[in-house]
Amino acid sequence: MKPMTPSDFEAQRKFIDTPSGRIAYVEQGRGPVALFVHGVLVNGSCGAINWPS
């Protein structure tokens, strides 16, 4: 399987509306599902202390 480019992601991205908001997802490959959730219990500022300014 080739790496996914940003344009591949945009072309394959799907959405589902939930009571908590809209979620974007991409289905790729085969086998058991792997779910990666960004931003649960943290936000983008958590990495700020590790990034040079």
Secondary structure by P-SEA (a helix, b strand, c coil): cccccaaaaaaabbbbbccccbbbbbbccccbbbbbbcccccccccccccccc
